[in-house]
Amino acid sequence: MAVITSQQISRYFDQFKNTEVTFTKDVIRATLLSPKNVQLRCLGYQWPVILYSSSLLGAKIIANVSGPLKEVTQKANGLVQLRYSFIQRDKVDPLSFFLNAKITAFHPYNPTQTELNFLNLTFTNRPPDELIQRLGELIEANLAFQQRKEERVSASPEILAQLGFEPKGTTIFIENMPRKCLLRDLSFSGAKVIIMGIAPFLVNKKGTFRIVLTDSEGHIDLPATVVRFEQVQGRQDLAAFALKFDDEAVPTEYKMRLSAFLKTIKKPKNAQQVEPAPTE
């Protein structure tokens, strides 16, 4: 995780403490949550649970109550501890911590599966900085996605290094055919790339834009549409293509990486100072 000041932690907590984050597969990947290590502890007992959602004031989990869990937690007047666990890319062991909480409600997960319940938890103390930072950065990235969507970032080697993107690791898959490309710039809403191909044939085609990561063994896939092209001067076999991302499918990890970079540069005062992102 990036170095962050106590003032930033306090700002995240004050600004986002009531915002609930649902732990979809996309969010689990972006926050590096280790689902198998999330547990509920009470009176010396410990149970594996599913973290459904969390804010900085509480959480909602899914647990199997067919065993002693409900009886034990009721005996403890609902006072429990919830264990969070996050993968650390630079370390073997995960980052784990317990948060004191009180169960405020049990709700059936599904009428046909009475053994599974939603448990609403309210934290009885402020969460550790690690959780505040992870959820704060995610929520901040979603806000930046809405407010700074059209800002373009030049894909220089230095900037790509800050983003954790491999300069020569971008590919566009169109009709299942991979085409290596050179990334020129990018934004929350799209990118400009140079690729080899017959330009008119590729325009309006849907595909997947893949960025290889340098700080982990993985990549980010962004569903995209080729919306226009410009011929590269002196090269009939190359063209600059504008890609428009599917807003509903932009991965959270991509939003968080771009949001973190945009925080390092001054936000433009008006739209005229920013080149618009690709549009149809």
Secondary structure, 3 states (H helix, E strand, C coil): CCCCCHHHHHHHHHHHCCCCEECCHHHHHHHCECHHHCEEEECCEEEECEEEEECCCEEEEEEECCCCHHHHHHHCCCEEEEEEEECCCCCCCCEEEEEEEEEEEEEEEECCEEEEEEEEEEECCCCCHHHHHHHHHHHHHHHHHHHCCCCCEECCHHHHHHHCEEEEEEEEEECCEEEEEEEEEECCCEEEEEEECCHHHHCCCEEEEEEEECCCCCEEEEEEEEEEEEECCCCCCEEEEEEEECHHHCCHHHHHHHHHHHCCCCCCCCHHHCCCCCCC
